[in-house]
Structures are given as C-alpha cells and as structure tokens.
Amino acid sequence: FANVKGLVGWSLNENAGLGIDNKSSVGEYLILVACKMGRSKVCWINVLDLSLAAQYTNMKSISSLRAVRSCNGGKSVAAVFATESKGPTIYVVQSLVSRDGERLSDSDSIILFSIETDKDTQTVELSSPSSSDDRGSYAFRFVGTYKKGKQNSCSEFVSNELGQAGEIHHLLTQNNFVEAYTCINDELSQHSCGERISTPVQKSLVALWQLRHVLSRGSVSSAENIVEAQECLRRLASYAITGGDEGVHSMVDAAQFLLSWPRNQVGESSDFTVTSLQEVCMALSAMSKTVTGVLEVLSSSKVVKLEEQKRKLDERRIALKALLTVPKLDGTAIAIDDPYLAVGSLAELLNALISQGAFKSVERLQQSEWGNKLSPEVVASSALRIPVSIDPRSYIPWLCDLVIPSLSIGHPLLDYIRAWSCRTADRYDEADTTNGLDSSIALLQSISKATARLSVDMNKTFAHNLQLETDITDVAETESTKHNNNASFFSSVDSKVSSRSVYPRPTVLNVGLIRGMRKKGSKIFSAQRVTKPVLAASESDVVVLQDDDDLDYDCVELKIGEAIRLKNARELGLERSSLMLTNYSKMGVQYVIKELVKSALRRKNSGTLDCTELVGKIRSFAA
C-alpha cells in the first residue's frame, strides 16, 4: 500500500480475501481488509487510480469479507464481513464514496446490521448472490461451520423493508435529520429485525449525528445552536432511557465525541478554526448534566459505561477550567488544534505543563482552587517525566520546595525521585554541554539537601507527637494511682507509646539507610506507569526507571562524590571521552589516576606542560 494515500504502513489481511466490488453504478473497486497494530480496515480502492475511495475502520479481526449492493449505488458502497472469533458476528457496513480526493471521515461509514451466529459456530464463509439473483440491497449468504459431528448450516440474509436503514445513513451524511426521523417512523419502526439481527440505525443515532453537526459549526454560544444542541441532548437522554442498548450506546458515543471536541474537527471545516475554553467547558457541563439525569432513572445494568463517561467529562471540564490559570492562554481565542485542548484531566494538564518546562504555571496550578485535587503522589509521579533537555535551574526550586516536602521518608516515590535524579545527572554529563557536569552536581546536591530537610522536619513532628503521647501517659499514671479501676486505660495509652517506639522515625544520620520498606524482586511503583502527557517530549528526552535495581537510595550522595571527583579530574586533564559519569563507579578511582598520568605524559612529551605542579595535584587527587 505504499502508493495508496491513507494506507501507508498498513498490511493486507490475506485471510479475509481480496475481491472486486462491481455492484456500484459509478465504477469498480478492489475490496480488501488492511491491518495495522490490532486494527482492521475495510477498504474500497479505485481500480483506475488506486485511490482510497471508501473505508470502514473496525477494531476486531476480520476473517471473511464480501461486497454487497447498497441501496444507493451511485453514492455509497456496502460490504459484509465476519469477525474472527468463536461464535462470529456478521456485520453489514455502508460507506460513502469519496469524490475528487475528498477527505474520508469515520462518520462516512456505519454499521447497518449485525447478525449473531450460534455460539458453537467455528467459522463463517460469506458469499454474495449472483448478479442475476436480485435479492435486494445488502443480501448475502453465509455458511457456518461447526466441530466434527455437527452438520454445517447455510443461511441467507435479505433486508427487505429494513434496507431503508441504508437510506437513513445517506440522509444523515447529508445532514437531513428531519427526513431521517420521518423515515424511521414510517419504515423501520413497523418492522422487527428478529432475535439474532439488530440495527443501530434508530432515532438515537439521528440525535447523535445532529449533535455532532451542531458542534461542527464552531461556536455553541449562539441562541440557535444552543436551542438545537439542547434538543439533541433531550432526545439522547430520552432514547437512552427508553430505547434499550442502542440508546445507551448513542449517549456514550456523544460523550466520547465531546471528550475530543473541538480537536476532532481539525480539517473538517475551514470556518471552524478557533474556540474558547468557556464554550468547551459549557458543552462538557451540559453533556455531564444530561448523563447525570439519565443515570438517575436508568437500570443498574446499563450505568457502568455512562458513569465512566461522566467521570471523564467532569475531569476534562475541570482541567480546561484550570487552563485559565496558565498565562499563555486567555481562554477566549484558542486554535482548535492547540495541544492543550487535548488534556483530559488535571493530571494530564500537569504533565503537559511539566513537559514544556512551564514550572511557574505548574506552581500557579497547584496554588489554584484546583490544586487540592492533585495528590502528592500524582505531582511526584509527574516530576519523573521532566525532560532532560530542560535546564535544572528552572525546576529545582519546584522539585525541592514543593514536591519532595509533600512526601515522607520511606515513600516509594521519594526513592524513585532520588534514583531519577542520578540517572538524569548521567544524562546531563552525556549531553556534552559546557555546564553538563555542573548541572549534574547542582541537581544532586539539591535533592540531597531537600531529603535531609524532610528528615529533620519529620523528626520535629514525631518528637512533638511523642511528647504529647508521653504527657497523656503521665496523666493516665496519676489517675491510675487514684482509681485502680482505670488500669485498662493506662495500658492502652502505654501500648501506643510502645508501638511508636518500635519503629522510630529516621534521623539525618541514618537517612541514607532507609529503603522505603521495599521487598526484593517486587515492584511498588514503576515510572513507566506514569500517564504519558499530551504535550510529551520524545521518549529519548525522558529518563525511564524500569525496575527496583534502579532504586539504590544511597545513589544521590554517592553520585555527588563521583561527580565532584570527575569534575576535578577533568580539570587536571582527564579527557572527557575516556570517562563519563554514568560509568565512573564501574571504572573506579585507579582507572582515573591511570588516565590522568597518561594524559600528563602525553602533554609532557609534546612539550606543552611542565608537569611538576600537575603531578602534585594528581597525588593529592589520589590520596
């Protein structure tokens, strides 16, 4: 597919087959299934210019594919395919045909029917009726194969009046919603699909498409758009309550559309290029309130997906409101392709700001009314995604004054931050900049001092609490002397003090010995599990800790000593290419001394150095 626009990087699913669709009145197409990273795509390729004329994207693996005739052969194509699973499901799909290189959209295609096969069915083979056998639109035959001992079955699907579902799809793509509602009332509502056959083409689908159309116009603050959008939401709520599973699915699809709006409109309309945070928040709030109303009356078996969508809607609305605290965005005129509009939660916003090095904005976010929704664990996890390309002087105050003090000695995330600082220090030295090693030393020293301050603060807190417990114990002892029947009270208080004494809080002297109560060979937290920010730097620009082998708590203090000695060695003439900070501990001091001597001899032989003074410095270094 190297020469087919829209299919570069995709591969052919040979099991599904390759065929010719000659059932359209406007031309012939190659019909096939393309695969990429677990996704499947039914494709119609124009045989004249090898352009992608139509498509339907499906997440499930496809085992069999055939072309069928659509009800509007001049403007759309149709196909039937079966999933690759036990008890396969058969789907009939229809897609608009692209004209003159028009951009293809997922909304141009739709499932018209789904047919459930017997649960014992192993595979399904599909076939199209012959051209002389006119069974109407979307007709096909299929053979279901079973295990040995059970005879295979042959069935035929004929849409009859239900074929109007294809015409309704065409009306939706033309934004003719009034006629689509009428067609459903006059045609589809009078016919039943049957127990094994279903169609998503119901009134809830029309309301969903109409809502998408209203939002695609851009501004939702005009009176006309507000009224139409409110009516769409009212209908979606009504159909979700009374329309069964399809009504709930349409409500979920509407919520998912809002979660990516307006960025999902990029390239859809040249007129819709900017929006405001207030309008996006208003749309998210309206959708959330509608879902809340449905959840109040919907049966418990159908609320799980809607509850999840409501949570996401609320999280994104809060994140976009918090964006107003970022000076770069005034919230009134934001390009719809602005990456910040893609954040779905406060945690994602925090990650996005950190990835851009906007630490002043991060502090403002934490100090805003939304800051208390960011737990210390979330903030500390985000710190592990600071790109190496960012000057440490810009984030050290935030990291050491806000992040580390919010944790405690022994917290696994503090272990990770310390280990991360050691790996980052290595990367600064590898960057080959004039202040690379200086940056390493500055970061490591700041982390070490912040950890020591945290230990002192925790000791003070613990000493205060212990004194308070001791005072209570003294009072209890006095009361016990006067009233022997209160002995049980004395015992309970005394046990509290004893239990505190068994696990004393760490001091500055033993801070390096703490391991966070980590078990060997097990993982408490992985830096790789941190949510990837929307405005993420490249993975090569981020330090990633993979396992507990990276979590040597003493690494910061050890690494500081190594970095300082390496800096001194380079000042004495050690060539940078001969030793980097990352392998200093592996090579050892003796290697450094040997390289310094070799460097001094080379410079002496070349006549560029009187090495008497240098030899003395090397001896001092080796002492």
Number of C-alpha atoms within 10 A of each C-alpha: 13 10 9 14 11 14 18 11 12 18 15 17 20 13 12 22 15 16 14 15 22 17 18 21 13 12 13 16 25 18 24 24 28 22 21 15 9 9 14 21 22 24 21 28 21 18 15 9 9 15 19 22 25 27 30 24 17 15 12 14 18 26 21 24 26 23 30 25 27 25 21 17 17 14 16 25 28 31 26 27 24 28 20 19 16 14 19 23 21 23 21 23 24 30 30 25 23 18 11 8 10 9 14 20 15 11 14 20 23 20 20 23 23 20 19 15 19 14 12 14 19 16 21 25 17 21 17 19 17 9 10 6 9 10 17 17 21 27 24 24 15 17 16 20 17 18 11 7 6 9 10 12 12 13 10 15 13 14 17 13 14 23 20 19 25 25 16 24 27 22 18 24 16 9 15 15 18 12 13 23 19 13 18 19 13 11 14 20 12 10 11 12 14 8 8 11 15 16 18 18 22 21 23 25 24 26 27 24 20 22 22 19 15 17 21 19 14 21 16 20 14 9 9 10 17 16 12 15 23 15 15 21 22 14 19 30 25 17 24 24 20 13 17 11 14 20 25 25 22 25 30 22 17 21 23 15 17 22 26 15 20 24 19 15 19 15 12 15 11 8 10 18 18 15 20 20 21 17 16 24 19 15 21 24 18 15 25 23 15 19 24 16 14 21 20 11 10 16 10 9 7 16 17 10 13 22 16 11 22 23 12 19 27 19 20 27 25 19 24 23 17 21 22 16 19 16 11 10 14 13 19 13 13 16 17 21 17 12 12 20 25 24 24 21 20 24 23 23 25 26 29 25 24 26 27 14 19 16 19 16 18 22 14 16 23 19 12 12 11 16 15 11 12 15 13 17 16 18 20 21 25 24 23 25 26 24 22 19 14 15 13 20 11 13 19 18 13 16 21 20 14 17 21 24 19 15 17 16 22 18 15 20 24 24 23 24 24 25 23 25 23 28 22 25 28 21 22 25 22 16 13 12 11 9 12 17 24 17 19 25 24 15 24 26 18 18 22 20 13 19 23 18 17 22 22 17 15 18 17 14 12 16 13 12 14 16 12 11 16 16 12 15 21 14 11 20 19 11 16 17 11 9 10 10 10 14 14 12 14 19 14 12 17 18 12 14 17 10 10 14 11 8 8 10 19 18 17 13 9 10 19 18 12 16 17 17 10 16 10 8 8 9 12 12 17 16 19 15 10 17 14 17 20 19 19 18 19 9 11 9 16 19 20 19 19 14 15 19 10 17 22 18 21 17 21 26 17 14 24 20 15 20 23 16 17 21 17 15 21 15 10 18 17 22 14 15 8 9 17 18 25 20 11 18 12 9 12 11 16 10 14 22 17 13 18 21 18 14 15 23 14 13 15 13 9 9 10 10 14 11 14 9 9 16 15 11 15 20 10 9 15 11 6
